[in-house]
Amino acid sequence: MKKVFTLLLAFTIAISFSFSSAHVEAATAKVVTFKNCTELNKVYKGGVARSATVTNKGGKTKFKPFVSKAIYDANKKSDRDKDLISCEK
């Protein structure tokens, strides 16, 4: 009985490590630097905000920005008004 329990425990641990590492790799591989705002807005209609608490300096926008610190940092050059939202629409 101890052998079965040990084998089952080892198998469960091995499976959990393989799924958790694949999830982390998929989450970190999605940071893309876009050429310009037209390209960024094809993927993120409202632009990309650095955090959920930032507000647009330029007035009312049509779409809500996607919030991602990593994507914003990669495309910081596209934030002309420096309000921490790149390519807002």
Backbone as a chain_set.jsonl record, in Angstrom:
{"seq": "MKKVFTLLLAFTIAISFSFSSAHVEAATAKVVTFKNCTELNKVYKGGVARSATVTNKGGKTKFKPFVSKAIYDANKKSDRDKDLISCEK", "coords": {"N": [[0.827, -1.192, 0.0], [2.003, 1.232, 0.738], [3.841, 1.61, -1.308], [2.198, 2.057, -3.522], [0.898, 4.414, -2.772], [3.134, 6.151, -2.584], [4.046, 6.096, -5.231], [1.814, 7.18, -6.548], [1.749, 9.739, -5.391], [4.23, 10.776, -6.28], [3.784, 10.79, -9.041], [1.664, 12.65, -9.216], [2.913, 15.01, -8.322], [4.871, 15.326, -10.311], [3.264, 15.772, -12.588], [1.952, 18.16, -11.829], [4.079, 20.002, -11.755], [4.839, 20.043, -14.451], [2.598, 21.176, -15.737], [2.432, 23.697, -14.482], [4.822, 25.006, -15.218], [4.533, 25.212, -18.0], [2.409, 26.963, -18.146], [3.48, 29.365, -17.146], [5.435, 29.949, -19.061], [3.824, 30.457, -21.312], [2.503, 32.752, -20.493], [4.518, 34.68, -20.281], [5.513, 34.96, -22.837], [4.092, 36.651, -24.506], [4.649, 39.404, -24.867], [4.842, 42.03, -27.031], [6.453, 44.277, -29.215], [5.18, 46.906, -30.949], [5.173, 48.382, -34.228], [3.926, 50.852, -34.744], [1.111, 52.984, -33.756], [-1.105, 52.239, -35.275], [-0.689, 49.526, -35.832], [-0.643, 48.525, -33.178], [-3.25, 49.147, -32.352], [-4.747, 47.394, -33.89], [-4.655, 45.046, -32.518], [-5.153, 45.764, -29.829], [-7.771, 47.572, -29.271], [-8.429, 49.864, -27.688], [-5.968, 50.802, -26.975], [-3.072, 50.5, -24.8], [-2.812, 50.422, -21.369], [-0.734, 51.296, -18.571], [-1.446, 50.748, -15.922], [-4.481, 49.961, -14.115], [-5.451, 52.195, -12.885], [-4.797, 54.568, -14.167], [-5.62, 57.62, -15.916], [-6.939, 59.087, -18.891], [-5.408, 61.843, -20.407], [-6.196, 63.234, -22.608], [-8.973, 63.527, -22.865], [-12.309, 62.181, -23.485], [-12.505, 58.761, -24.456], [-13.148, 56.27, -27.019], [-12.881, 53.507, -26.611], [-12.071, 51.157, -24.003], [-8.875, 50.896, -22.543], [-6.521, 48.148, -22.766], [-5.029, 46.621, -19.989], [-1.735, 46.312, -19.123], [1.353, 46.134, -17.767], [3.796, 45.183, -18.789], [3.397, 45.1, -21.614], [2.796, 47.788, -22.081], [5.25, 48.975, -21.282], [6.929, 47.939, -23.254], [5.997, 49.311, -25.441], [6.207, 52.004, -24.937], [7.137, 54.198, -26.338], [5.082, 54.97, -27.986], [3.35, 56.482, -26.52], [2.39, 59.458, -26.7], [1.379, 61.677, -25.223], [2.191, 61.142, -22.667], [0.588, 59.982, -20.618], [0.509, 57.499, -19.538], [-0.91, 55.7, -21.086], [-0.733, 54.002, -23.981], [-1.364, 54.747, -27.345], [-4.167, 55.381, -27.167], [-7.666, 55.323, -27.967]], "CA": [[0.0, 0.0, 0.0], [2.887, 2.389, 0.79], [4.435, 1.786, -2.629], [1.168, 2.629, -4.391], [0.724, 5.799, -2.341], [4.337, 6.89, -2.963], [4.034, 6.214, -6.68], [0.745, 8.119, -6.892], [2.202, 11.057, -4.965], [5.297, 11.197, -7.199], [3.149, 11.071, -10.335], [0.9, 13.891, -9.061], [3.87, 16.117, -8.24], [5.48, 15.492, -11.639], [2.251, 16.365, -13.47], [1.699, 19.546, -11.43], [5.216, 20.823, -12.188], [4.846, 20.2, -15.905], [1.54, 22.119, -16.118], [2.707, 25.04, -13.989], [5.895, 25.619, -16.001], [3.999, 25.546, -19.318], [1.553, 28.139, -17.984], [4.345, 30.524, -16.96], [6.052, 30.232, -20.348], [2.819, 31.05, -22.193], [2.165, 34.087, -20.016], [5.604, 35.619, -20.485], [5.92, 35.014, -24.242], [3.158, 37.469, -25.263], [5.016, 40.815, -24.925], [5.189, 42.372, -28.41], [6.679, 45.688, -29.5], [4.526, 47.231, -32.208], [5.852, 49.381, -35.049], [3.249, 52.138, -34.572], [-0.206, 52.875, -33.112], [-2.028, 51.514, -36.156], [-0.452, 48.103, -35.585], [-1.057, 48.222, -31.816], [-4.707, 49.219, -32.258], [-5.345, 46.218, -34.529], [-4.728, 44.017, -31.483], [-5.737, 46.363, -28.627], [-8.545, 48.706, -29.802], [-8.377, 51.048, -26.832], [-4.598, 51.06, -26.576], [-2.557, 49.72, -23.671], [-2.544, 51.238, -20.181], [0.276, 50.708, -17.673], [-2.179, 50.215, -14.776], [-5.922, 50.189, -14.194], [-5.806, 53.451, -12.223], [-4.423, 55.748, -14.946], [-6.699, 58.266, -16.658], [-6.531, 59.69, -20.148], [-5.293, 63.303, -20.364], [-6.748, 63.82, -23.825], [-10.432, 63.584, -22.887], [-13.07, 60.941, -23.576], [-12.078, 57.795, -25.469], [-14.204, 55.357, -27.478], [-12.667, 52.159, -26.11], [-11.32, 51.017, -22.756], [-7.56, 50.319, -22.851], [-6.075, 46.895, -22.174], [-4.068, 46.943, -18.929], [-0.58, 45.425, -19.025], [2.585, 46.882, -17.527], [4.84, 44.687, -19.684], [3.117, 45.54, -22.986], [2.968, 49.244, -22.101], [6.682, 49.283, -21.235], [7.52, 47.601, -24.545], [5.496, 50.245, -26.445], [6.176, 53.314, -24.286], [7.431, 55.222, -27.346], [3.829, 55.36, -28.636], [2.56, 57.299, -25.598], [2.821, 60.826, -27.012], [1.013, 62.646, -24.181], [2.797, 60.672, -21.404], [-0.43, 59.762, -19.597], [0.632, 56.081, -19.219], [-1.755, 54.921, -21.985], [-0.195, 54.06, -25.342], [-2.262, 54.623, -28.5], [-5.575, 55.372, -26.766], [-8.668, 55.742, -28.963]], "C": [[0.875, 1.26, 0.0], [3.516, 2.666, -0.568], [3.447, 2.455, -3.581], [0.971, 4.1, -4.05], [1.912, 6.655, -2.757], [4.38, 7.109, -4.464], [2.982, 7.22, -7.136], [1.138, 9.549, -6.528], [3.278, 11.603, -5.909], [4.723, 11.568, -8.563], [2.39, 12.399, -10.287], [1.827, 15.101, -9.028], [4.499, 16.382, -9.6], [4.513, 16.164, -12.611], [2.02, 17.827, -13.109], [2.84, 20.466, -11.843], [5.208, 21.042, -13.695], [3.767, 21.182, -16.357], [1.862, 23.533, -15.664], [3.816, 25.713, -14.794], [5.415, 25.991, -17.401], [3.14, 26.792, -19.244], [2.384, 29.408, -17.858], [4.992, 30.907, -18.287], [5.065, 30.906, -21.289], [2.494, 32.476, -21.777], [3.272, 35.098, -20.304], [5.987, 35.794, -21.953], [5.086, 35.993, -25.066], [3.514, 38.95, -25.359], [5.545, 41.123, -26.329], [5.414, 43.873, -28.498], [6.119, 45.975, -30.883], [5.251, 48.374, -32.91], [5.258, 50.773, -34.838], [1.872, 51.906, -33.945], [-1.22, 52.129, -33.977], [-1.903, 50.014, -35.928], [-0.92, 47.699, -34.18], [-2.581, 48.203, -31.699], [-5.426, 48.097, -33.007], [-5.546, 45.11, -33.505], [-5.451, 44.529, -30.235], [-6.452, 47.649, -29.043], [-8.423, 49.98, -28.985], [-6.979, 51.441, -26.416], [-4.203, 50.18, -25.406], [-2.214, 50.673, -22.53], [-1.539, 50.514, -19.285], [-0.373, 50.122, -16.425], [-3.654, 50.586, -14.915], [-6.332, 51.538, -13.616], [-5.467, 54.7, -13.029], [-5.637, 56.313, -15.687], [-6.126, 58.97, -17.881], [-6.502, 61.21, -20.02], [-6.029, 63.964, -21.516], [-8.263, 63.885, -23.902], [-11.06, 62.205, -23.02], [-12.549, 60.056, -24.713], [-13.231, 56.876, -25.839], [-14.107, 53.989, -26.813], [-11.854, 52.178, -24.822], [-9.973, 50.369, -23.073], [-7.321, 48.986, -22.139], [-4.989, 47.231, -21.155], [-2.976, 45.878, -18.876], [0.682, 46.268, -18.883], [3.667, 46.476, -18.521], [4.627, 45.165, -21.121], [3.257, 47.048, -23.098], [4.452, 49.604, -22.138], [7.371, 48.982, -22.559], [7.13, 48.598, -25.631], [5.386, 51.667, -25.903], [6.4, 54.451, -25.276], [6.159, 55.743, -28.025], [2.916, 56.193, -27.734], [2.992, 58.764, -25.75], [2.523, 61.82, -25.906], [1.48, 62.242, -22.778], [1.792, 60.506, -20.277], [-0.5, 58.293, -19.157], [-0.389, 55.198, -19.941], [-1.188, 55.088, -23.388], [-1.313, 53.869, -26.357], [-3.744, 54.562, -28.123], [-6.466, 55.878, -27.882], [-9.964, 56.045, -28.264]], "O": [[0.538, 2.246, -0.656], [3.703, 3.823, -0.942], [3.83, 3.328, -4.36], [0.888, 4.94, -4.947], [1.723, 7.774, -3.234], [4.718, 8.202, -4.92], [3.246, 8.029, -8.025], [0.875, 10.473, -7.297], [3.231, 12.773, -6.29], [5.139, 12.557, -9.166], [2.472, 13.188, -11.228], [1.533, 16.117, -9.658], [4.645, 17.537, -10.001], [4.917, 17.04, -13.376], [1.902, 18.662, -14.006], [2.593, 21.603, -12.245], [5.543, 22.131, -14.159], [4.006, 21.956, -17.284], [1.59, 24.484, -16.396], [3.735, 26.919, -15.027], [5.857, 27.006, -17.941], [3.136, 27.597, -20.175], [2.012, 30.437, -18.421], [5.082, 32.094, -18.599], [5.436, 31.841, -21.999], [2.236, 33.324, -22.632], [2.98, 36.268, -20.549], [6.735, 36.718, -22.272], [5.364, 36.15, -26.254], [2.715, 39.709, -25.908], [6.552, 40.564, -26.764], [4.655, 44.653, -27.924], [6.532, 45.364, -31.868], [5.864, 49.225, -32.266], [5.992, 51.759, -34.763], [1.508, 50.771, -33.639], [-2.104, 51.456, -33.448], [-2.911, 49.313, -35.843], [-1.528, 46.642, -34.014], [-3.14, 47.34, -31.022], [-6.614, 47.874, -32.772], [-6.49, 44.327, -33.606], [-6.266, 43.815, -29.652], [-5.821, 48.699, -29.158], [-8.324, 51.069, -29.551], [-6.815, 52.331, -25.582], [-4.909, 49.233, -25.061], [-1.43, 51.608, -22.698], [-1.496, 49.284, -19.244], [0.094, 49.104, -15.913], [-4.018, 51.427, -15.738], [-7.458, 51.982, -13.84], [-5.82, 55.802, -12.609], [-6.561, 55.579, -16.039], [-4.97, 59.391, -17.889], [-7.479, 61.806, -19.567], [-6.44, 65.12, -21.415], [-8.793, 64.274, -24.942], [-10.434, 61.192, -22.71], [-12.2, 60.544, -25.788], [-14.179, 56.719, -25.07], [-15.126, 53.379, -26.489], [-11.06, 53.086, -24.581], [-9.933, 49.38, -23.806], [-7.851, 48.737, -21.056], [-4.115, 48.05, -21.438], [-3.245, 44.704, -18.622], [1.031, 47.028, -19.786], [4.381, 47.333, -19.042], [5.578, 45.591, -21.776], [3.779, 47.547, -24.095], [4.866, 50.445, -22.936], [8.298, 49.692, -22.948], [7.835, 48.731, -26.631], [4.554, 52.446, -26.37], [5.898, 55.556, -25.069], [6.162, 56.842, -28.579], [1.819, 56.569, -28.149], [3.854, 59.243, -25.014], [3.325, 62.722, -25.663], [1.187, 62.939, -21.807], [2.078, 60.837, -19.126], [-1.449, 57.889, -18.486], [-0.703, 54.098, -19.487], [-1.167, 56.197, -23.923], [-2.114, 52.941, -26.243], [-4.494, 53.774, -28.699], [-6.075, 56.755, -28.652], [-10.943, 56.415, -28.912]]}, "num_chains": 1, "name": "protein.A"}
